[in-house]
Amino acid sequence: MSDAGGPYLFDVGVIALAHTEAPVRDAALSYVREAIVGDIDAVVPYPALFGAHTVLTTYYGRSNADASRLLQNFMGAKRIHWYDGVSEDVVRGGFSQASEANVSGWDGYYAQVAIVEGVNTVLTIDDDFERFDAFDTEVILSIDDFSELNRFLGC
């Protein structure tokens, strides 16, 4: 992996997966580690941390305290660009993105952040972001990896 596709926006699923014991977590953890040390240019919206907390506690079985500790530690990464913009313009833009691409409001918000921040690639574990032309999408799990993750989660 290189910075050729950066800057990268980290989706909730990537952040959550990197903080699990899932057998396929290395796909996400490698990006998180590179972002932490500054080897790649990473953009992480603060609201993604709340989403990752929900995913960690709801699907991966982490305790509230454990998920909170892990994500607070992640927040200490000084080389990551932490996006804190939740202005009316960004929210309205996010809903427009969601409506036009027929994705969830959260994905619309992340797409709008990617556009506002000049992100070249959104890192994700699903293909919803492929509906946007303003940036590239990198699905970090192969079909086999995704099947293995679903088995791990009992889906």
C-alpha positions in Angstrom: 0.0 0.0 0.0 1.3 3.5 -0.8 0.2 7.1 -0.6 -0.6 7.1 -4.3 -4.3 6.8 -3.7 -4.3 9.3 -0.8 -5.6 11.2 0.9 -7.7 8.4 2.3 -11.0 8.8 4.2 -11.5 6.0 6.7 -15.1 4.6 6.9 -16.6 3.3 10.1 -16.2 -0.3 9.2 -12.5 0.0 8.6 -12.0 1.8 12.0 -14.1 -0.8 13.8 -12.5 -3.8 12.1 -9.0 -2.6 13.0 -10.0 -2.6 16.7 -11.2 -6.2 16.8 -9.9 -9.7 17.1 -11.5 -10.8 13.8 -9.4 -13.1 11.7 -9.4 -10.6 8.8 -8.7 -7.5 10.8 -5.2 -7.1 9.3 -6.7 -5.7 6.1 -7.9 -2.7 8.2 -5.2 -2.6 10.8 -2.5 -2.2 8.2 -4.1 1.1 7.0 -4.7 2.3 10.5 -1.1 1.7 11.5 0.2 3.5 8.4 -2.1 6.4 9.2 -1.0 6.6 12.8 2.7 6.8 11.8 2.0 9.2 9.0 3.0 6.9 6.1 -0.4 7.6 4.5 -2.5 10.8 4.5 -5.6 9.9 6.4 -8.8 11.8 7.0 -11.1 10.5 9.8 -14.3 12.3 10.7 -14.9 12.4 14.4 -18.4 11.1 14.0 -16.9 7.9 12.5 -15.6 7.1 16.0 -19.1 7.0 17.4 -20.2 4.7 14.6 -17.1 2.5 15.2 -18.0 2.4 18.9 -21.5 1.2 18.1 -20.2 -1.4 15.7 -17.6 -2.6 18.2 -20.2 -3.0 21.0 -23.1 -4.3 18.9 -21.4 -6.6 16.5 -18.0 -7.4 17.8 -18.9 -7.9 21.4 -16.5 -5.3 22.9 -17.6 -3.8 26.2 -18.6 -0.2 26.2 -15.5 0.6 28.3 -13.2 -1.4 26.1 -14.5 0.2 22.9 -14.3 3.7 24.4 -10.7 3.1 25.6 -9.6 1.7 22.2 -11.1 4.6 20.2 -9.8 7.3 22.7 -6.3 5.8 22.2 -6.8 6.0 18.4 -7.8 9.6 18.8 -4.3 10.3 20.1 -2.8 9.8 16.6 -1.5 13.2 15.8 -0.7 12.5 12.1 -4.3 11.8 11.2 -6.4 14.7 10.0 -9.3 14.6 12.3 -12.3 16.2 10.6 -14.7 17.9 12.9 -16.9 19.7 10.4 -20.6 19.1 11.0 -21.7 22.5 9.6 -25.2 23.0 8.1 -23.6 23.1 4.6 -21.8 19.8 5.1 -24.9 18.1 6.6 -27.1 19.4 3.7 -24.5 18.3 1.2 -24.4 14.9 2.9 -28.1 14.5 2.5 -27.9 15.5 -1.1 -25.2 12.9 -1.7 -27.3 10.3 0.1 -30.3 11.1 -2.0 -28.5 11.2 -5.3 -26.6 7.9 -4.7 -29.4 6.2 -2.8 -27.2 5.4 0.2 -27.6 5.9 3.9 -27.3 9.4 5.4 -24.1 8.4 7.1 -22.5 7.3 3.8 -23.8 10.6 2.3 -22.1 12.5 5.1 -18.8 10.7 4.6 -19.0 11.2 0.8 -19.5 14.9 1.4 -16.6 15.1 3.8 -14.4 13.3 1.2 -15.4 15.8 -1.4 -14.9 18.8 0.9 -11.5 17.5 2.1 -10.2 16.6 -1.4 -10.0 12.9 -0.5 -8.9 10.7 -3.4 -9.9 7.3 -1.9 -12.5 6.2 0.6 -11.4 3.0 2.5 -14.4 0.8 3.3 -15.5 -2.8 3.8 -18.6 -2.5 1.6 -19.2 -1.2 -1.9 -21.7 1.6 -1.3 -19.1 4.3 -1.9 -18.6 3.0 -5.4 -21.7 4.9 -6.4 -19.8 8.2 -6.1 -17.7 9.6 -9.0 -15.9 12.3 -7.0 -13.4 9.8 -5.4 -12.1 6.3 -5.7 -13.4 3.5 -3.4 -11.1 0.8 -2.0 -13.0 -2.1 -0.5 -10.3 -3.6 1.8 -11.8 -7.0 2.1 -11.9 -9.6 -0.7 -15.1 -11.7 -1.2 -13.4 -14.5 0.7 -12.4 -12.2 3.5 -15.9 -10.8 3.8 -17.3 -14.4 4.0 -14.8 -15.2 6.7 -15.8 -12.1 8.6 -19.5 -13.0 8.4 -18.7 -16.5 9.7 -16.7 -14.9 12.6 -19.7 -12.6 13.3 -22.2 -15.6 13.1 -24.0 -14.1 10.1 
